[in-house]
Amino acid sequence: MADALKPFSAQPIKLSPTLPVGPLRDTVIFPGNSVPIISGRPKSKAALDVAWNSDKLIVFVTQKNARIEDPLEKDLYKVGTVCLIRRVVKNPEGEYTLQAEGIARVFIKSFTKTEPYLEAEIEEIPELYEKTEQTEALIRTVREQVKRFLELGGNPFFDQANLANWSLFTYSEDPNQLVNSVTQAIDFKTIDKQQILEMVSAAERLQRLSELLAKEIRIMEISQKLNQQTQERVSKMTKEAILREQMKSIEEELGGGDTEHAEIRDFELKIKKSGMPKEVRERAHKELSRLIKMSSYNPEAGYIRNYLEWLTDLPWRPGRNGKIDLKKAENILEEDHWGLKKVKERVVEFLAVHKLAGKMKGPILCFVGPPGTGKTSIGKSIARALNRKFVKISLGGIRDEAEIRGHRRTYVGSMPGRIIQGIKQAGTTNPVFMLDEIDKIGMDYRGDPSAALLEALDPEQNEGFSDHYLEVPFDLSNVMFITTANILDTIPPALKDRLEVIRYPGYTEDEKFHIAEKFLIPKQVVNHGLKSEQIEFEESGIKSLIQEYTREAGVRNLERELSAVIRKVARKIAEGDTKKKFTITPDEIHKFLGPIKFLPILAEKQDEIGMATGLSVTEAGGEVLFIEVTLMPGKGNLLLTGQLGDVMKESGQAAMSYVRAHWASLGLPERFFQKVDVHVHVPEGAIPKDGPSAGIALTSAIVSAFTKIPIHKDVAMTGEVTLRGRVLEIGGFKEKVLAAHRAGVKVVMAPQDNQKDMEDIPDYVQKDLKFHFVKHMDEVLNVALTRPPQSAKLKQVPVPPPAYMA
């Protein structure tokens, strides 16, 4: 086996133990190959000068990082190639151009010199190989891969000196010669070439070369396949284009109709009849000219065609307004909705001004109130009263600004925004346009849709509204925009400033009764396939349904419960019940709907200590809050629970501070709070609660807990309290009063400054409730507590003299 190992050297030259070193950038030289090199760095030229003047031998080593200008030992690989310098030519720029022939691979043991050139101690790596079946198989594989590489158009690099030896090296029986020749000629990565240079085993070198060739061949095959597919596609498109032109010529010769020409004529006619402003008409003609000049197979032709269809389909002429009949409009509004006095007044006022002035910029109304109060449905009634088309879009959950303004035409599948789409749907420039749920618009990285609404909802700007898709101004000044929201807090101030806010306070039980009797029951009877003669609701039955099965500011749940009752009757009739007429009484309601869902809110049967009734406003309307206070041994801490917001917690702290500061007038010991903890809890802890208006209720409950004086169970109170005991004005007065009325409260206590809001309270509610308007906490306690607290007698505590007088 030892006899099979044969050393190989490119030339029988004896190597010196130390030789000058020349660093190379992105180049690896293999033995048996002649490579041209250009050298310009000072150390490299100095090393070449020393080599040329001695035995013409130099070690060329590849740099690890080609960007390093002055490489050190750590920047060079440990294996290089000893080269014989065949020729050196000095350029006018001072660079050396030389021809180097690889002699042998060497291992750099150490550097013996770094200035003025690099010099290293070397050890030759013998070119050994062992003839085995595996080696023979790898040699054949590499030869086949080289052949395939050339067939696919591979261009190996050859120097003139190497070109004659290519065939010899490729078909050489020496695997090291084969590896050196092929790896030098093909443009592999520098790191892959260096890896093969450093390998000692001929089998491993052949294996690695085969892997690299296989990768190159695979890439070239894929590239060739892609080129072929592209060529076929281009050939097909060219063929189709030629055939289309030939078809056009044949149709023209035969006198047949040209569909494309007919489409162009159709667009020209639409543009002429559309009534577009001059600026828009010029833009349409410009796009039409582009379409005429464009080949039909051009993808952009479809985009232009779609754009022209949008331009020509939009209503550009001013909408016609019929004769305005104020009485008829009032009757329509009264027929469709019960109550809503302010809304109806505002619509009739708009009609009156329009009738006198002839033209008026459309108002931007914003209906704010709890769900189910008729904000959305009244939009249709307003459109009917104004004799206009009605369009509604829901803004809830929209987060992309392009939903309002449209997408730019550069995007595939782009289209105008919701507003322009709604105008096209209406087919007129003056519809009633409802933007539903404007308080639920989102915002993210795609933009802020509420900011895009600023232009559309500004009467001073919207006559030139610009959509990103159309890129031409569109007049929205004749549109009557109506927006709806549950709360105003989430609407940005700039947008809120453009809206005329009309509040929906929610319905009283009396209003709900009339709405059910006049609107909901007839509607549900028809929807369930019944006739009015087959079913009748008693007045007591409707009131039982309202009081015991619903508790809401609107009527949405009431309609749902009515539907459930009528559904039960419809089933009986469908099953063959011969009863001519079903009368719905309270007993029938309980039979159909089951147990009562809502007991009276005032569940307390007697006056309680530390228990106060407050009033609040939520998105669902007015609500009643119960505030409980209990005392327990402790260190004077205040604990607030019930998922209270920061503002309400601060109200509780202010209430506690007021009680501590006024201990004498409340009849409490001086240090009454030091050995007890106060726990304030607002039930229904899963519901978030916040706001300052529970201040007087919190204070009354704490005072009651310390003085052991009960609070009247039928008194509900609302008002913000200061540290000095002043009671400040609150918002949502009407909603809170209606909530108290629904809850069965008898007495409502509110700030003196809210007395002006009594004008908005219905007369029958004022008759059912007794109102106390207060300015100070003393008045609150006199009404709320079953008896006023007795003032404590102040003890005379001797005051020590100042320190400087002692």
PAZAGU-815560 format. One line per field, with one value per residue (C-alpha): residue number from 1; chain; x, y, z. Coordinates in steps of 0.05 Angstrom, whole numbers. Example, Ala and Ser with C-alpha at 12.3 -4.5 7.8 and 13.67 -1.06 7.14 Angstrom:
BEGIN
k	c(1:2)
c	c(A:A)
east	c(246:273)
north	c(-90:-21)
up	c(156:143)
//
This chain:
BEGIN
k	c(1:2:3:4:5:6:7:8:9:10:11:12:13:14:15:16:17:18:19:20:21:22:23:24:25:26:27:28:29:30:31:32:33:34:35:36:37:38:39:40:41:42:43:44:45:46:47:48:49:50:51:52:53:54:55:56:57:58:59:60:61:62:63:64:65:66:67:68:69:70:71:72:73:74:75:76:77:78:79:80:81:82:83:84:85:86:87:88:89:90:91:92:93:94:95:96:97:98:99:100:101:102:103:104:105:106:107:108:109:110:111:112:113:114:115:116:117:118:119:120:121:122:123:124:125:126:127:128:129:130:131:132:133:134:135:136:137:138:139:140:141:142:143:144:145:146:147:148:149:150:151:152:153:154:155:156:157:158:159:160:161:162:163:164:165:166:167:168:169:170:171:172:173:174:175:176:177:178:179:180:181:182:183:184:185:186:187:188:189:190:191:192:193:194:195:196:197:198:199:200:201:202:203:204:205:206:207:208:209:210:211:212:213:214:215:216:217:218:219:220:221:222:223:224:225:226:227:228:229:230:231:232:233:234:235:236:237:238:239:240:241:242:243:244:245:246:247:248:249:250:251:252:253:254:255:256:257:258:259:260:261:262:263:264:265:266:267:268:269:270:271:272:273:274:275:276:277:278:279:280:281:282:283:284:285:286:287:288:289:290:291:292:293:294:295:296:297:298:299:300:301:302:303:304:305:306:307:308:309:310:311:312:313:314:315:316:317:318:319:320:321:322:323:324:325:326:327:328:329:330:331:332:333:334:335:336:337:338:339:340:341:342:343:344:345:346:347:348:349:350:351:352:353:354:355:356:357:358:359:360:361:362:363:364:365:366:367:368:369:370:371:372:373:374:375:376:377:378:379:380:381:382:383:384:385:386:387:388:389:390:391:392:393:394:395:396:397:398:399:400:401:402:403:404:405:406:407:408:409:410:411:412:413:414:415:416:417:418:419:420:421:422:423:424:425:426:427:428:429:430:431:432:433:434:435:436:437:438:439:440:441:442:443:444:445:446:447:448:449:450:451:452:453:454:455:456:457:458:459:460:461:462:463:464:465:466:467:468:469:470:471:472:473:474:475:476:477:478:479:480:481:482:483:484:485:486:487:488:489:490:491:492:493:494:495:496:497:498:499:500:501:502:503:504:505:506:507:508:509:510:511:512:513:514:515:516:517:518:519:520:521:522:523:524:525:526:527:528:529:530:531:532:533:534:535:536:537:538:539:540:541:542:543:544:545:546:547:548:549:550:551:552:553:554:555:556:557:558:559:560:561:562:563:564:565:566:567:568:569:570:571:572:573:574:575:576:577:578:579:580:581:582:583:584:585:586:587:588:589:590:591:592:593:594:595:596:597:598:599:600:601:602:603:604:605:606:607:608:609:610:611:612:613:614:615:616:617:618:619:620:621:622:623:624:625:626:627:628:629:630:631:632:633:634:635:636:637:638:639:640:641:642:643:644:645:646:647:648:649:650:651:652:653:654:655:656:657:658:659:660:661:662:663:664:665:666:667:668:669:670:671:672:673:674:675:676:677:678:679:680:681:682:683:684:685:686:687:688:689:690:691:692:693:694:695:696:697:698:699:700:701:702:703:704:705:706:707:708:709:710:711:712:713:714:715:716:717:718:719:720:721:722:723:724:725:726:727:728:729:730:731:732:733:734:735:736:737:738:739:740:741:742:743:744:745:746:747:748:749:750:751:752:753:754:755:756:757:758:759:760:761:762:763:764:765:766:767:768:769:770:771:772:773:774:775:776:777:778:779:780:781:782:783:784:785:786:787:788:789:790:791:792:793:794:795:796:797:798:799:800:801:802:803:804:805:806)
c	c(A:A:A:A:A:A:A:A:A:A:A:A:A:A:A:A:A:A:A:A:A:A:A:A:A:A:A:A:A:A:A:A:A:A:A:A:A:A:A:A:A:A:A:A:A:A:A:A:A:A:A:A:A:A:A:A:A:A:A:A:A:A:A:A:A:A:A:A:A:A:A:A:A:A:A:A:A:A:A:A:A:A:A:A:A:A:A:A:A:A:A:A:A:A:A:A:A:A:A:A:A:A:A:A:A:A:A:A:A:A:A:A:A:A:A:A:A:A:A:A:A:A:A:A:A:A:A:A:A:A:A:A:A:A:A:A:A:A:A:A:A:A:A:A:A:A:A:A:A:A:A:A:A:A:A:A:A:A:A:A:A:A:A:A:A:A:A:A:A:A:A:A:A:A:A:A:A:A:A:A:A:A:A:A:A:A:A:A:A:A:A:A:A:A:A:A:A:A:A:A:A:A:A:A:A:A:A:A:A:A:A:A:A:A:A:A:A:A:A:A:A:A:A:A:A:A:A:A:A:A:A:A:A:A:A:A:A:A:A:A:A:A:A:A:A:A:A:A:A:A:A:A:A:A:A:A:A:A:A:A:A:A:A:A:A:A:A:A:A:A:A:A:A:A:A:A:A:A:A:A:A:A:A:A:A:A:A:A:A:A:A:A:A:A:A:A:A:A:A:A:A:A:A:A:A:A:A:A:A:A:A:A:A:A:A:A:A:A:A:A:A:A:A:A:A:A:A:A:A:A:A:A:A:A:A:A:A:A:A:A:A:A:A:A:A:A:A:A:A:A:A:A:A:A:A:A:A:A:A:A:A:A:A:A:A:A:A:A:A:A:A:A:A:A:A:A:A:A:A:A:A:A:A:A:A:A:A:A:A:A:A:A:A:A:A:A:A:A:A:A:A:A:A:A:A:A:A:A:A:A:A:A:A:A:A:A:A:A:A:A:A:A:A:A:A:A:A:A:A:A:A:A:A:A:A:A:A:A:A:A:A:A:A:A:A:A:A:A:A:A:A:A:A:A:A:A:A:A:A:A:A:A:A:A:A:A:A:A:A:A:A:A:A:A:A:A:A:A:A:A:A:A:A:A:A:A:A:A:A:A:A:A:A:A:A:A:A:A:A:A:A:A:A:A:A:A:A:A:A:A:A:A:A:A:A:A:A:A:A:A:A:A:A:A:A:A:A:A:A:A:A:A:A:A:A:A:A:A:A:A:A:A:A:A:A:A:A:A:A:A:A:A:A:A:A:A:A:A:A:A:A:A:A:A:A:A:A:A:A:A:A:A:A:A:A:A:A:A:A:A:A:A:A:A:A:A:A:A:A:A:A:A:A:A:A:A:A:A:A:A:A:A:A:A:A:A:A:A:A:A:A:A:A:A:A:A:A:A:A:A:A:A:A:A:A:A:A:A:A:A:A:A:A:A:A:A:A:A:A:A:A:A:A:A:A:A:A:A:A:A:A:A:A:A:A:A:A:A:A:A:A:A:A:A:A:A:A:A:A:A:A:A:A:A:A:A:A:A:A:A:A:A:A:A:A:A:A:A:A:A:A:A:A:A:A:A:A:A:A:A:A:A:A:A:A:A:A:A:A:A:A:A:A:A:A:A:A:A:A:A:A:A:A:A:A:A:A:A:A:A:A:A:A:A:A:A:A:A:A:A:A:A:A:A:A:A:A:A:A:A:A:A:A:A:A:A:A:A:A:A:A:A:A:A:A:A:A:A:A:A:A:A:A:A:A:A:A:A:A:A:A:A:A:A:A:A:A:A:A:A:A:A:A:A:A:A:A:A:A:A:A:A:A:A:A:A)
east	c(0:57:84:19:32:67:92:77:110:96:171:233:254:285:248:284:260:240:210:179:103:55:-17:-72:-143:-200:-150:-125:-68:-63:0:9:-28:-2:-39:-31:-26:-25:10:11:18:87:100:78:124:182:171:169:234:269:242:260:331:342:311:246:205:150:93:25:-27:-100:-127:-186:-216:-201:-215:-154:-100:-40:-54:-19:-6:-76:-108:-78:-96:-44:-38:-12:24:97:100:155:155:160:155:150:131:128:70:76:31:83:44:76:43:71:59:64:64:42:96:73:26:59:39:62:94:110:128:202:196:140:179:194:160:130:174:153:181:145:134:115:50:62:13:-5:-60:-80:-109:-175:-242:-272:-218:-229:-304:-296:-248:-299:-355:-315:-299:-373:-392:-339:-368:-439:-415:-387:-451:-493:-450:-401:-341:-279:-223:-159:-93:-56:-4:-59:-103:-58:-57:-133:-146:-84:-103:-177:-161:-101:-97:-69:-129:-90:-73:-147:-171:-119:-134:-211:-215:-167:-207:-278:-302:-320:-323:-255:-270:-289:-225:-183:-218:-197:-127:-120:-145:-91:-131:-141:-208:-234:-211:-247:-310:-312:-299:-356:-404:-385:-393:-461:-485:-461:-493:-560:-560:-543:-599:-650:-626:-630:-701:-723:-693:-730:-797:-787:-770:-833:-876:-849:-858:-930:-946:-913:-953:-1018:-1003:-990:-1054:-1095:-1069:-1085:-1156:-1165:-1143:-1191:-1250:-1235:-1233:-1299:-1331:-1347:-1355:-1293:-1309:-1250:-1271:-1343:-1317:-1278:-1339:-1380:-1331:-1331:-1407:-1409:-1358:-1399:-1464:-1437:-1435:-1365:-1330:-1277:-1218:-1247:-1268:-1197:-1169:-1219:-1200:-1126:-1136:-1179:-1124:-1075:-1124:-1132:-1056:-1046:-1047:-1106:-1059:-1023:-1041:-1047:-1105:-1149:-1131:-1146:-1212:-1233:-1214:-1255:-1315:-1312:-1305:-1364:-1409:-1405:-1461:-1430:-1493:-1525:-1581:-1653:-1691:-1766:-1817:-1805:-1868:-1851:-1917:-1907:-1836:-1859:-1913:-1862:-1815:-1873:-1897:-1830:-1805:-1834:-1803:-1734:-1760:-1693:-1674:-1739:-1735:-1665:-1686:-1747:-1704:-1656:-1714:-1742:-1676:-1667:-1736:-1722:-1649:-1653:-1585:-1552:-1489:-1506:-1502:-1458:-1502:-1477:-1528:-1498:-1533:-1541:-1552:-1623:-1649:-1662:-1599:-1588:-1660:-1678:-1629:-1677:-1735:-1695:-1679:-1753:-1773:-1722:-1742:-1669:-1631:-1603:-1533:-1503:-1434:-1409:-1342:-1336:-1268:-1240:-1165:-1140:-1141:-1150:-1219:-1241:-1198:-1187:-1123:-1075:-1078:-1008:-1035:-1064:-1139:-1143:-1210:-1242:-1257:-1323:-1349:-1342:-1369:-1430:-1441:-1439:-1488:-1536:-1530:-1538:-1495:-1542:-1559:-1568:-1503:-1499:-1431:-1449:-1408:-1359:-1333:-1307:-1257:-1189:-1118:-1054:-992:-1036:-1060:-1116:-1184:-1213:-1162:-1184:-1256:-1236:-1239:-1303:-1340:-1319:-1373:-1319:-1273:-1314:-1335:-1267:-1259:-1200:-1201:-1133:-1160:-1197:-1144:-1196:-1239:-1310:-1363:-1393:-1422:-1493:-1489:-1525:-1477:-1504:-1457:-1476:-1437:-1449:-1398:-1360:-1297:-1263:-1276:-1214:-1225:-1212:-1266:-1314:-1308:-1338:-1400:-1466:-1479:-1551:-1557:-1604:-1618:-1653:-1727:-1772:-1820:-1877:-1840:-1822:-1895:-1916:-1859:-1878:-1952:-1944:-1882:-1851:-1913:-1943:-1874:-1862:-1933:-1922:-1851:-1879:-1933:-1992:-2049:-2067:-2135:-2100:-2061:-2072:-2027:-2061:-2031:-2013:-1979:-1934:-1916:-1901:-1854:-1819:-1810:-1796:-1759:-1719:-1674:-1641:-1639:-1662:-1714:-1672:-1680:-1753:-1763:-1727:-1773:-1835:-1810:-1803:-1876:-1904:-1862:-1896:-1964:-1943:-1923:-1991:-2028:-1982:-1997:-2071:-2096:-2167:-2167:-2189:-2151:-2094:-2095:-2027:-2035:-1981:-1996:-1986:-1920:-1895:-1919:-1882:-1818:-1809:-1787:-1780:-1711:-1707:-1734:-1741:-1671:-1687:-1682:-1670:-1734:-1711:-1663:-1592:-1529:-1470:-1512:-1523:-1554:-1515:-1528:-1480:-1478:-1449:-1450:-1516:-1548:-1561:-1549:-1561:-1501:-1504:-1447:-1432:-1386:-1365:-1317:-1268:-1210:-1148:-1101:-1142:-1134:-1184:-1198:-1237:-1263:-1312:-1267:-1266:-1228:-1175:-1224:-1275:-1220:-1198:-1270:-1271:-1206:-1235:-1298:-1257:-1216:-1280:-1307:-1241:-1237:-1309:-1309:-1336:-1397:-1413:-1413:-1352:-1294:-1231:-1189:-1247:-1210:-1144:-1164:-1211:-1203:-1257:-1277:-1318:-1347:-1391:-1426:-1425:-1350:-1342:-1367:-1316:-1339:-1308:-1323:-1329:-1405:-1411:-1376:-1437:-1461:-1392:-1389:-1460:-1445:-1380:-1415:-1472:-1423:-1387:-1448:-1491:-1548:-1585:-1594:-1663:-1671:-1711:-1661:-1613:-1559:-1508:-1456:-1382:-1358:-1298:-1255:-1294:-1360:-1384:-1427:-1407:-1446:-1446:-1461:-1513:-1567:-1625:-1597:-1587:-1657:-1687:-1646:-1672:-1743:-1735:-1707:-1767:-1730:-1775:-1724:-1667:-1613:-1569:-1524:-1558:-1523:-1561:-1630:-1627:-1629:-1699:-1726:-1703:-1739:-1808:-1867:-1891:-1822:-1821:-1888:-1864:-1799:-1783:-1720:-1672:-1619:-1562:-1500:-1464:-1454:-1492:-1556:-1542:-1536:-1599:-1639:-1603:-1597:-1658:-1636:-1583:-1517:-1507:-1446:-1393:-1371:-1299:-1252:-1205:-1135:-1081:-1031:-958:-919:-871:-802:-768:-811:-794)
north	c(0:47:37:67:135:180:250:304:370:418:427:395:458:457:503:548:541:615:653:723:725:763:772:762:791:745:700:630:599:524:484:472:535:600:661:736:781:857:882:953:951:971:907:863:899:895:819:812:851:805:742:767:784:715:648:680:641:673:647:675:671:693:746:727:797:830:900:901:944:923:851:821:748:739:766:712:638:587:551:583:565:574:606:616:686:678:751:820:885:952:998:1074:1078:1040:974:906:860:790:719:669:594:551:501:470:479:500:508:573:555:626:695:712:783:835:897:920:858:794:732:665:597:545:470:437:397:335:320:249:204:132:94:64:49:108:155:128:138:209:225:201:239:304:294:283:345:387:363:381:448:465:440:488:546:550:593:571:622:602:637:626:584:540:534:482:440:441:376:344:362:346:275:265:203:245:268:326:353:346:383:438:451:450:490:544:550:555:617:586:628:646:611:546:548:559:500:454:483:465:393:339:277:272:236:291:344:307:299:374:394:348:381:451:430:398:463:505:457:459:536:538:489:530:594:561:537:607:638:588:602:677:669:626:677:735:695:680:753:775:722:745:817:801:760:816:866:818:809:884:890:834:866:934:902:866:928:893:929:940:928:970:1028:1020:1023:1087:1119:1098:1132:1195:1197:1186:1241:1289:1273:1269:1344:1342:1407:1431:1406:1337:1333:1350:1295:1245:1263:1256:1186:1167:1190:1145:1086:1098:1096:1036:964:924:871:922:909:984:989:954:1004:1064:1032:1022:1094:1122:1080:1110:1181:1174:1136:1189:1241:1308:1349:1384:1343:1366:1389:1380:1428:1435:1422:1436:1407:1343:1336:1345:1292:1242:1252:1244:1181:1146:1165:1182:1240:1266:1337:1372:1328:1340:1415:1418:1382:1427:1489:1466:1457:1525:1561:1521:1541:1615:1619:1570:1539:1524:1485:1418:1415:1363:1334:1287:1246:1223:1176:1105:1046:1032:1103:1111:1149:1107:1095:1169:1180:1145:1187:1251:1231:1216:1283:1319:1277:1255:1190:1157:1127:1095:1070:1041:1067:1020:986:1022:1033:1049:1121:1095:1069:1142:1175:1116:1081:1112:1084:1056:998:935:931:1004:1038:1102:1111:1097:1169:1169:1098:1122:1180:1133:1087:1145:1170:1243:1298:1315:1252:1245:1211:1176:1159:1109:1095:1153:1145:1075:1092:1062:1084:1047:1049:1056:1125:1159:1154:1208:1257:1240:1259:1330:1355:1317:1342:1415:1456:1508:1457:1398:1431:1408:1340:1302:1226:1192:1148:1201:1255:1307:1351:1329:1375:1349:1415:1394:1329:1328:1289:1256:1221:1178:1161:1131:1178:1240:1226:1183:1233:1276:1350:1375:1329:1344:1418:1407:1371:1400:1354:1334:1289:1231:1224:1157:1141:1143:1085:1127:1140:1067:1049:1094:1071:998:1010:1054:1026:962:918:932:921:854:829:839:809:746:736:753:802:857:822:759:791:848:874:902:966:931:876:925:961:895:877:944:945:871:845:905:957:1001:1072:1051:1002:949:897:915:900:833:813:834:791:732:740:746:686:643:665:652:581:567:592:551:488:497:535:557:617:677:731:727:780:791:806:809:736:717:756:716:652:665:697:660:690:765:787:854:867:939:968:996:928:958:953:1001:1058:1032:1058:1070:1057:1114:1115:1153:1167:1161:1163:1108:1092:1055:1117:1136:1085:1079:1065:1037:1059:1017:1038:993:1006:956:957:986:1045:1098:1071:1082:1023:1035:975:961:974:1049:1097:1146:1205:1167:1143:1215:1234:1182:1210:1281:1256:1224:1288:1329:1283:1285:1362:1371:1321:1370:1392:1319:1301:1255:1246:1285:1224:1181:1153:1131:1061:1042:1027:1052:1005:1038:990:1001:936:905:903:876:943:1000:1064:1133:1207:1259:1263:1210:1257:1275:1203:1179:1233:1218:1143:1155:1204:1155:1099:1140:1174:1111:1152:1116:1146:1150:1091:1130:1188:1188:1240:1266:1321:1334:1355:1399:1396:1455:1420:1459:1419:1431:1423:1356:1334:1285:1312:1289:1219:1212:1237:1188:1131:1151:1152:1082:1057:1081:1134:1187:1243:1268:1312:1352:1414:1482:1499:1443:1473:1505:1436:1422:1450:1385:1340:1315:1342:1273:1257:1322:1304:1235:1259:1310:1351:1383:1429:1440:1484:1454:1387:1410:1414:1345:1313:1347:1315:1248:1227:1207:1259:1313:1298:1332:1377:1355:1401:1422:1408:1465:1439:1481:1510:1507:1573:1582:1554:1622:1643:1582)
up	c(0:16:-55:-83:-52:-103:-89:-140:-152:-209:-222:-192:-155:-86:-38:12:85:85:28:17:22:-24:1:-51:-53:-76:-113:-98:-139:-148:-167:-241:-262:-290:-265:-282:-221:-213:-150:-124:-49:-22:18:-40:-89:-40:-33:-109:-116:-66:-101:-171:-150:-118:-139:-167:-117:-74:-30:-50:7:4:52:96:86:19:45:91:59:102:125:185:202:232:168:123:113:137:70:6:-59:-77:-146:-196:-225:-300:-320:-287:-321:-284:-305:-310:-249:-208:-207:-223:-274:-269:-291:-233:-241:-182:-160:-93:-35:30:103:135:202:224:198:206:179:172:149:95:67:94:100:129:148:105:101:35:32:-10:-66:-46:-73:-68:-127:-103:-135:-98:-126:-196:-190:-165:-223:-274:-239:-240:-315:-331:-290:-326:-393:-370:-345:-414:-449:-407:-430:-373:-388:-349:-344:-379:-383:-449:-412:-383:-445:-477:-414:-401:-439:-409:-337:-346:-369:-324:-281:-224:-182:-152:-221:-241:-178:-185:-258:-253:-188:-216:-281:-254:-217:-149:-86:-56:10:-28:-68:-5:28:-30:-29:45:39:39:19:-57:-46:-1:-52:-108:-66:-49:-121:-144:-95:-120:-193:-179:-147:-206:-256:-218:-217:-292:-308:-270:-303:-372:-357:-335:-397:-440:-405:-414:-487:-498:-462:-502:-566:-548:-533:-598:-636:-603:-619:-692:-696:-664:-714:-770:-742:-740:-812:-833:-795:-827:-896:-883:-853:-787:-720:-679:-606:-582:-626:-600:-528:-543:-575:-514:-467:-510:-507:-432:-420:-462:-426:-355:-342:-314:-295:-345:-303:-295:-369:-391:-346:-374:-446:-429:-401:-461:-508:-471:-478:-553:-565:-520:-544:-517:-489:-446:-372:-359:-408:-358:-303:-348:-370:-297:-280:-338:-317:-247:-274:-322:-273:-218:-215:-234:-248:-187:-157:-166:-105:-107:-79:-4:38:111:137:98:123:195:186:157:216:266:231:235:304:372:410:386:387:376:317:282:295:265:201:192:204:149:101:119:105:41:18:29:7:-51:-33:32:50:79:155:190:245:298:337:404:451:478:431:408:411:337:315:253:233:234:177:129:155:144:72:60:90:46:-15:-24:-33:30:36:98:112:177:202:262:263:202:211:141:117:45:64:66:13:-33:-56:-105:-175:-170:-128:-160:-146:-124:-119:-91:-18:18:8:-68:-71:-31:-79:-138:-104:-91:-163:-141:-113:-55:-17:58:76:143:173:227:290:279:351:336:282:296:279:262:217:155:176:215:180:226:199:128:147:166:94:77:139:134:96:78:44:19:-46:-72:-38:-68:-70:-79:-135:-175:-166:-187:-141:-126:-96:-31:-8:-26:14:81:126:189:237:297:360:429:463:443:484:430:373:359:378:307:279:337:322:253:280:303:363:380:441:449:524:521:529:590:604:578:512:507:516:458:414:426:414:352:317:345:354:284:252:288:274:199:202:234:182:228:221:270:282:308:366:415:471:533:560:625:585:548:613:647:590:594:670:684:622:597:628:575:549:479:454:419:473:480:407:417:474:435:378:426:449:379:357:411:385:312:331:364:302:257:299:287:348:331:377:336:375:425:480:512:587:641:657:584:583:644:612:546:573:638:705:714:691:727:796:820:828:897:930:999:1039:1093:1104:1112:1147:1100:1037:986:917:862:789:730:654:609:535:547:580:652:707:782:827:898:943:1005:1062:1119:1177:1207:1256:1225:1220:1184:1113:1056:1010:945:904:848:787:798:752:777:779:821:869:878:892:947:977:974:1009:1064:1073:1079:1134:1172:1167:1191:1248:1298:1258:1244:1317:1312:1362:1344:1325:1301:1241:1272:1293:1236:1161:1113:1056:1000:949:888:868:798:802:731:702:699:734:733:739:795:798:854:903:946:947:970:1024:1049:1053:1093:1141:1151:1167:1220:1251:1248:1217:1160:1090:1059:1011:959:951:891:888:838:844:851:920:938:1000:1028:1017:956:907:834:768:732:660:633:679:637:628:703:720:670:702:771:744:714:780:820:859:893:908:864:894:845:844:845:779:744:758:689:657:684:618:584:634:610:651:673:700:739:769:791:823:877:864:914:886:935:940:1000:1033:1095:1053:1023:1092:1117:1060:1053:1126:1166:1218:1217:1254:1322:1328:1378:1434:1421:1479:1500:1490:1525:1475:1498:1494:1435:1444:1446:1506:1548)
//
